[in-house]
Amino acid sequence: MSDTVFPAGELMKGKRGLVMGVANKNSIAWGIAQQLAAQGAEIAFSYQDEALERRVRPLVESLPCEPFMVQADVTNDESMDACFKALEDKWGTIDFLVHAIAFAGKDELVGSFTENTTREGWRRAMDISAFSFVDAGKRASHLMPNGGSMVTLTYLGSERVVPSYNVMGVAKAALEASTRYMARDLGPKDIRVNALSAGPMRTLAMAGISGGKALMRTGREWSMMKQDTKMEGVAGAALYLLSDLGFSCTGETLHVDAGFHAVAVPSMDDDD
């Protein structure tokens, strides 16, 4: 199962769903997928292009479930139509959706938010990082006649100013608001919609942010637990929300960051 080992179980036995956004073995989406597979889920993985498929396929083939990959460009309606048609043809219905897709231009993830954010950069960040969840969620809900659960990934930069996070923080705020509105619309259909706000982790997304290493260090030093956010914790929280354990939990943004989000001022030494 690669680097992260999760305890085996049957919490997701008989459940099928789509995981969007695996980029490599360090992706949070991959950690979540490993946990779901360890609990008996059948999983489909979307990929944007052939280069990403080649990178992700060895990971998918390492799982105990049957490898199932489908192309999906979230900026293209025809590609999304084909993706969810493939899911319907394969399984008929699904039970869960994991959305871990976000993007902003590198030039806009450095320095001044006000000066560096362009009209096109704003539109692109909102389209890929926020609207894609609304679109995927709508399509997934049509394949959930018996209810289901959806989870997206966000970050504290949606609530507080984080250096260089810039337009991505604004897009994540839109994503979290979208999560609540989707939860309201889909709740009567027994579909739960939640967001996971993970602390800084060593992912491609973090590597793309100027000062990412400093964010990692600060997240550890200021957190209540004085530790890095662990993949096992984020994946476990996703399992709770996606499995039957998460009944009655919807419209929530669940922080998994060793308590960092609740700290206003870091602890000071008595001698200072």
Phi, psi and chi 1 to 4 in degrees:
 res  aa     phi    psi   chi1   chi2   chi3   chi4
   1 MET       -   14.0  -67.5  -85.9  -62.1      -
   2 SER    76.6 -150.1  106.2      -      -      -
   3 ASP   -74.5  -33.1  -61.2  -28.9      -      -
   4 THR  -100.0  124.4  -55.2      -      -      -
   5 VAL  -107.3  126.7  177.6      -      -      -
   6 PHE  -116.1  146.6  -63.5  102.9      -      -
   7 PRO   -65.4  139.6   21.9  -32.6      -      -
   8 ALA   -77.2  151.5      -      -      -      -
   9 GLY  -169.5 -164.9      -      -      -      -
  10 GLU  -132.8   23.3  -64.8 -173.1  -14.2      -
  11 LEU   -62.5  -29.1  -79.7  173.0      -      -
  12 MET  -110.5   13.2  -61.3  -62.8  -68.8      -
  13 LYS   -60.2  130.9 -173.9  175.1 -178.6  179.5
  14 GLY    85.8   -2.6      -      -      -      -
  15 LYS  -102.6  145.0  -65.0 -173.4 -177.2  -64.1
  16 ARG  -131.1  147.1  -62.5  163.4  168.1  166.4
  17 GLY  -169.8  178.4      -      -      -      -
  18 LEU  -111.5  133.2  174.3   64.9      -      -
  19 VAL  -112.2  121.5  173.2      -      -      -
  20 MET  -112.9  127.5  -50.0 -178.6   76.3      -
  21 GLY   115.0   10.7      -      -      -      -
  22 VAL   -72.6  125.2  174.3      -      -      -
  23 ALA  -110.8  -35.9      -      -      -      -
  24 ASN  -163.3 -173.5   58.2   31.8      -      -
  25 LYS   -68.8  -14.9   68.8  176.6 -176.5  178.6
  26 ASN   -92.9   -2.8  -64.1  -39.8      -      -
  27 SER   -65.1  139.3  -61.9      -      -      -
  28 ILE   -60.0  -38.2  -66.0  175.7      -      -
  29 ALA   -59.0  -34.9      -      -      -      -
  30 TRP   -70.8  -41.0  175.2 -118.9      -      -
  31 GLY   -59.9  -41.2      -      -      -      -
  32 ILE   -65.1  -43.5  -67.3  172.6      -      -
  33 ALA   -61.1  -41.1      -      -      -      -
  34 GLN   -60.0  -42.7  -73.1 -178.9  -71.3      -
  35 GLN   -65.4  -43.1  177.6   64.4  -78.8      -
  36 LEU   -63.3  -42.1  -65.1  174.5      -      -
  37 ALA   -65.2  -39.1      -      -      -      -
  38 ALA   -63.0  -24.2      -      -      -      -
  39 GLN   -98.3   12.7  -67.3  -67.9  -31.8      -
  40 GLY    96.4    7.2      -      -      -      -
  41 ALA   -74.8  150.2      -      -      -      -
  42 GLU   -97.1  132.3  -66.9 -177.1   69.0      -
  43 ILE  -129.3  134.8  -51.5  171.4      -      -
  44 ALA  -103.0  142.8      -      -      -      -
  45 PHE  -118.4  130.6  -67.1   84.2      -      -
  46 SER   -94.5  153.1   69.8      -      -      -
  47 TYR  -141.4  151.5   61.3   91.2      -      -
  48 GLN   -81.6  -42.9 -178.1 -179.5    6.0      -
  49 ASP  -147.8  178.1   52.1   35.1      -      -
  50 GLU   -64.9  -35.7  -68.1 -178.4   -0.7      -
  51 ALA   -61.8  -42.0      -      -      -      -
  52 LEU   -71.0  -35.4 -164.7   56.2      -      -
  53 GLU   -60.1  -44.2 -179.8 -169.5   15.0      -
  54 ARG   -63.0  -33.8  -72.3 -166.5  -61.9  -89.5
  55 ARG   -74.4  -36.0 -172.1 -167.8  -49.2  162.9
  56 VAL   -92.1  -27.9  173.4      -      -      -
  57 ARG   -55.1  -43.5 -178.1  168.7  -70.5  -80.6
  58 PRO   -59.0  -33.5  -25.2   36.0      -      -
  59 LEU   -66.7  -48.4  -62.4  176.9      -      -
  60 VAL   -59.3  -40.4  173.9      -      -      -
  61 GLU   -72.7  -11.2  -68.5  178.2  -13.6      -
  62 SER   -83.5  -11.0   73.2      -      -      -
  63 LEU   -80.3  157.0  -65.6  175.8      -      -
  64 PRO   -72.9  -18.0   24.5  -34.2      -      -
  65 CYS   -85.8  164.0   52.3      -      -      -
  66 GLU   -63.1  130.3  176.3 -171.3   -2.2      -
  67 PRO   -63.3  129.6  -19.4   31.5      -      -
  68 PHE  -145.1  110.4 -179.1   22.1      -      -
  69 MET  -124.6  143.2  -60.7 -175.6   67.6      -
  70 VAL  -142.4  139.1   58.3      -      -      -
  71 GLN   -76.8  141.2 -172.6  169.1    9.9      -
  72 ALA  -155.2  111.3      -      -      -      -
  73 ASP   -97.3  110.9  179.3  -10.8      -      -
  74 VAL   -69.2  -10.0  -62.8      -      -      -
  75 THR   -93.6    2.3   66.8      -      -      -
  76 ASN  -127.3  116.9 -176.3  -70.1      -      -
  77 ASP   -63.2  -38.7  -73.4  -22.7      -      -
  78 GLU   -65.1  -38.8  -68.4 -177.8   -3.7      -
  79 SER   -65.4  -40.2  177.7      -      -      -
  80 MET   -68.6  -38.2  -68.4  -66.6  -76.0      -
  81 ASP   -57.3  -46.9  -72.8  -17.0      -      -
  82 ALA   -66.0  -37.9      -      -      -      -
  83 CYS   -60.4  -51.5  170.3      -      -      -
  84 PHE   -76.8  -23.1  -78.4   86.5      -      -
  85 LYS   -67.0  -39.0  179.5   64.0  164.8   57.1
  86 ALA   -64.1  -39.1      -      -      -      -
  87 LEU   -63.5  -44.0  -70.4  176.3      -      -
  88 GLU   -64.1  -42.3 -175.4  175.4   18.8      -
  89 ASP   -65.2  -35.6  -70.2  -14.8      -      -
  90 LYS   -75.4  -48.0  175.0   74.6  171.4  178.0
  91 TRP  -119.9  -22.1  -71.6  -32.7      -      -
  92 GLY    87.4  -58.5      -      -      -      -
  93 THR  -132.4  161.6   62.9      -      -      -
  94 ILE  -131.4  168.0   62.1  173.6      -      -
  95 ASP  -119.1  -19.6  -55.8  -75.2      -      -
  96 PHE  -151.6  158.7   62.6   85.9      -      -
  97 LEU  -136.8  130.3  168.9   69.0      -      -
  98 VAL  -114.8  119.7  176.6      -      -      -
  99 HIS  -111.8  115.3  172.9  -88.0      -      -
 100 ALA  -134.2   52.4      -      -      -      -
 101 ILE  -119.9  129.5  -65.0  174.6      -      -
 102 ALA  -157.3  152.2      -      -      -      -
 103 PHE  -159.9  138.6  179.7   81.7      -      -
 104 ALA  -146.6  148.5      -      -      -      -
 105 GLY   -62.1  142.1      -      -      -      -
 106 LYS   -59.6  -35.3 -157.0  161.8 -172.0  177.6
 107 ASP   -66.1  -19.2  -69.1  -15.8      -      -
 108 GLU   -97.7   -1.2  -62.5 -180.0  -21.0      -
 109 LEU  -107.5   41.2  -62.5  177.3      -      -
 110 VAL  -155.9  145.0   62.2      -      -      -
 111 GLY    67.2 -139.9      -      -      -      -
 112 SER   -79.7  126.8  169.1      -      -      -
 113 PHE   -63.2  -45.2  163.1   72.4      -      -
 114 THR   -64.3  -43.0  -53.0      -      -      -
 115 GLU   -80.6  -32.5  -66.1  -65.3  -27.1      -
 116 ASN   -96.7  -11.9  -67.1  -16.6      -      -
 117 THR   -81.7  122.7  -57.3      -      -      -
 118 THR  -101.8  163.9   64.1      -      -      -
 119 ARG   -59.8  -45.3 -174.0 -176.6  -57.2  -84.5
 120 GLU   -67.8  -38.9  174.3   58.6   22.0      -
 121 GLY   -63.7  -40.8      -      -      -      -
 122 TRP   -61.9  -49.1  174.3  -76.8      -      -
 123 ARG   -61.2  -43.9 -175.8 -157.1   63.3   77.1
 124 ARG   -66.3  -43.7 -177.5  171.0   52.4 -174.8
 125 ALA   -62.2  -42.7      -      -      -      -
 126 MET   -67.8  -40.1  -72.4  -68.0  178.5      -
 127 ASP   -64.5  -52.0 -175.5   16.6      -      -
 128 ILE   -77.8  -38.0  -63.0  174.8      -      -
 129 SER   -89.6  -24.7  -52.1      -      -      -
 130 ALA  -120.3  -56.1      -      -      -      -
 131 PHE   -62.5  -31.4  177.6   72.8      -      -
 132 SER   -59.2  -31.4   65.8      -      -      -
 133 PHE   -72.5  -40.0 -176.6   45.0      -      -
 134 VAL   -60.6  -45.9 -179.6      -      -      -
 135 ASP   -65.9  -48.6 -174.0   41.7      -      -
 136 ALA   -64.1  -38.6      -      -      -      -
 137 GLY   -64.4  -40.6      -      -      -      -
 138 LYS   -60.5  -47.0  175.6 -177.3   68.4  175.9
 139 ARG   -66.5  -42.3  -63.4  169.5 -173.2  -84.2
 140 ALA   -64.0  -37.8      -      -      -      -
 141 SER   -61.7  -29.8   70.5      -      -      -
 142 HIS   -69.4  -16.2  -64.1  163.0      -      -
 143 LEU  -105.3   15.0  -58.2 -178.0      -      -
 144 MET  -121.7   61.3  -65.7  179.9  172.3      -
 145 PRO   -66.7  -19.7   27.4  -36.9      -      -
 146 ASN  -105.4   18.2  -57.4  -46.6      -      -
 147 GLY    90.0  177.1      -      -      -      -
 148 GLY   171.8 -167.3      -      -      -      -
 149 SER  -146.0  142.2 -177.8      -      -      -
 150 MET  -128.0  140.7  -55.3  178.9 -172.1      -
 151 VAL  -134.5  134.9  166.3      -      -      -
 152 THR  -120.6  165.1 -170.9      -      -      -
 153 LEU  -110.1  131.0  -62.2 -176.7      -      -
 154 THR  -130.4 -169.8 -175.0      -      -      -
 155 TYR  -154.5  156.6  176.3   58.2      -      -
 156 LEU   -59.9  -19.6 -169.0   61.6      -      -
 157 GLY   -61.1  -10.7      -      -      -      -
 158 SER   -75.8  -25.8   63.7      -      -      -
 159 GLU  -105.0  -31.4  -56.0  171.9   47.8      -
 160 ARG  -133.1  157.1  -56.6 -178.7 -174.6 -177.0
 161 VAL   -74.7  123.7  174.4      -      -      -
 162 VAL  -118.1  126.4  173.3      -      -      -
 163 PRO   -51.8  129.9  -26.6   35.3      -      -
 164 SER    72.7   -5.3  -62.7      -      -      -
 165 TYR   -72.4  -33.9 -156.3   56.8      -      -
 166 ASN    47.1 -123.6  -65.5    1.8      -      -
 167 VAL   -63.2  -25.3   70.3      -      -      -
 168 MET   -66.5  -35.5 -175.0   56.3   71.7      -
 169 GLY   -62.4  -40.1      -      -      -      -
 170 VAL   -67.6  -40.3  179.8      -      -      -
 171 ALA   -65.1  -38.6      -      -      -      -
 172 LYS   -67.8  -33.2  -69.8  -63.8 -170.4 -177.6
 173 ALA   -63.1  -41.6      -      -      -      -
 174 ALA   -64.2  -38.5      -      -      -      -
 175 LEU   -61.7  -43.7  176.7   67.3      -      -
 176 GLU   -67.6  -39.7  -68.9  176.3   20.1      -
 177 ALA   -64.0  -40.0      -      -      -      -
 178 SER   -61.8  -37.6  -61.7      -      -      -
 179 THR   -58.8  -42.8  -63.3      -      -      -
 180 ARG   -67.4  -42.8  -67.5 -173.5  -73.0  -88.1
 181 TYR   -67.5  -38.0  -81.9   94.1      -      -
 182 MET   -64.4  -39.6  -68.8  167.5   66.5      -
 183 ALA   -61.3  -39.1      -      -      -      -
 184 ARG   -65.6  -45.8  178.0 -158.6   62.9 -177.1
 185 ASP   -68.2  -38.3  -69.4  -15.0      -      -
 186 LEU   -94.7  -11.9  -60.7  177.5      -      -
 187 GLY   -54.9  -44.9      -      -      -      -
 188 PRO   -61.4  -17.5  -26.5   36.6      -      -
 189 LYS   -93.5   10.5  -60.9  178.5 -178.5  179.0
 190 ASP    64.4   32.6 -160.8   24.2      -      -
 191 ILE  -111.3  123.4  -61.4  172.5      -      -
 192 ARG   -98.5  142.1  -63.1  177.0  -70.7  108.2
 193 VAL  -132.5  121.0 -172.8      -      -      -
 194 ASN  -139.4  166.9  -65.9  -74.4      -      -
 195 ALA  -125.6  145.1      -      -      -      -
 196 LEU  -109.3  123.2  -83.2  177.2      -      -
 197 SER  -104.3   96.3 -176.6      -      -      -
 198 ALA   -86.5  150.0      -      -      -      -
 199 GLY   -71.9  174.9      -      -      -      -
 200 PRO   -57.6  132.9  -22.4   33.7      -      -
 201 MET  -138.4  160.3  -59.7  177.7   71.1      -
 202 ARG   -80.1   82.8  -61.2 -173.3 -172.4  -80.1
 203 THR  -124.2  170.5   62.8      -      -      -
 204 LEU   -61.1  -36.2  -80.2  178.0      -      -
 205 ALA   -62.2  -43.5      -      -      -      -
 206 MET   -67.8  -36.1 -176.7   57.4   63.1      -
 207 ALA   -64.0  -24.9      -      -      -      -
 208 GLY   -82.0   -4.2      -      -      -      -
 209 ILE  -101.2  129.1  -59.7  170.8      -      -
 210 SER   -61.7  128.5  177.0      -      -      -
 211 GLY    84.3   18.1      -      -      -      -
 212 GLY   -59.6  -38.9      -      -      -      -
 213 LYS   -63.6  -38.3  -69.2 -177.4  179.5  178.7
 214 ALA   -66.5  -36.5      -      -      -      -
 215 LEU   -63.0  -42.1  -76.4  176.6      -      -
 216 MET   -59.4  -47.1  -70.1  -79.3  -60.6      -
 217 ARG   -64.9  -44.7 -176.1  171.9   62.1 -107.1
 218 THR   -64.4  -40.7  -59.8      -      -      -
 219 GLY   -58.4  -37.2      -      -      -      -
 220 ARG   -74.5  -46.9  178.3  174.0   60.0 -106.7
 221 GLU   -71.1  -34.3  -65.9  174.0   -7.4      -
 222 TRP   -90.1  -14.8  -73.1   24.4      -      -
 223 SER   -67.4  156.4   72.8      -      -      -
 224 MET   -65.1  -30.8  -67.8  177.7  173.3      -
 225 MET   -94.4   -4.2  -60.2 -179.1   72.6      -
 226 LYS    54.4   46.6  -56.9  -60.0 -179.1 -173.5
 227 GLN  -151.4  160.1   61.6 -176.1 -131.6      -
 228 ASP   -68.2  154.2  -67.1  -33.0      -      -
 229 THR   -66.1  132.0  -59.6      -      -      -
 230 LYS  -102.8  140.6  -61.4 -174.1 -174.8  -51.0
 231 MET   -57.7  -38.7 -176.6   65.5   78.4      -
 232 GLU   -60.0  -35.4  -67.3   88.4  -23.5      -
 233 GLY   -70.3  -43.7      -      -      -      -
 234 VAL   -66.4  -45.6  178.7      -      -      -
 235 ALA   -64.5  -37.2      -      -      -      -
 236 GLY   -65.6  -39.0      -      -      -      -
 237 ALA   -65.1  -40.0      -      -      -      -
 238 ALA   -62.8  -41.5      -      -      -      -
 239 LEU   -59.6  -43.2  174.6   63.3      -      -
 240 TYR   -58.1  -47.3  158.8   68.8      -      -
 241 LEU   -71.7  -31.7  -67.2  172.8      -      -
 242 LEU   -88.3  -21.7  -66.6  168.4      -      -
 243 SER   -92.8  179.0   72.2      -      -      -
 244 ASP   -68.3  -12.7  -67.7  -15.3      -      -
 245 LEU   -61.5  -26.4  -66.4  175.3      -      -
 246 GLY   -90.4   15.2      -      -      -      -
 247 PHE   -49.7  138.8  -83.6  156.3      -      -
 248 SER    75.0    3.6  -60.3      -      -      -
 249 CYS  -105.9  111.1 -176.2      -      -      -
 250 THR  -152.7  157.5 -164.7      -      -      -
 251 GLY    69.9   19.3      -      -      -      -
 252 GLU  -103.7  145.4 -176.9   65.7   61.6      -
 253 THR  -110.5  107.3  -63.9      -      -      -
 254 LEU   -95.8  119.5  177.3   59.6      -      -
 255 HIS   -84.7  129.9  -64.6   86.1      -      -
 256 VAL  -128.2   84.6 -172.4      -      -      -
 257 ASP  -148.9   29.8   58.4    7.2      -      -
 258 ALA    59.2   24.5      -      -      -      -
 259 GLY    88.6    4.8      -      -      -      -
 260 PHE   -58.7  -39.0  178.1   84.9      -      -
 261 HIS   -61.9  -23.4   70.3  -78.9      -      -
 262 ALA   -94.1   -0.8      -      -      -      -
 263 VAL   -91.5  124.3  174.9      -      -      -
 264 ALA   -89.8  -43.6      -      -      -      -
 265 VAL  -133.2  131.2  178.5      -      -      -
 266 PRO   -66.4  157.4   25.3  -34.5      -      -
 267 SER   -62.3  138.1  -60.8      -      -      -
 268 MET  -109.1  144.5  -55.1  -66.0 -176.0      -
 269 ASP   -67.5  144.7  -66.7  -25.0      -      -
 270 ASP   -60.6  -26.6  -67.1  -23.1      -      -
 271 ASP   -80.0  -12.1  -65.6  -25.7      -      -
 272 ASP   -76.1      -  -71.3  -11.1      -      -
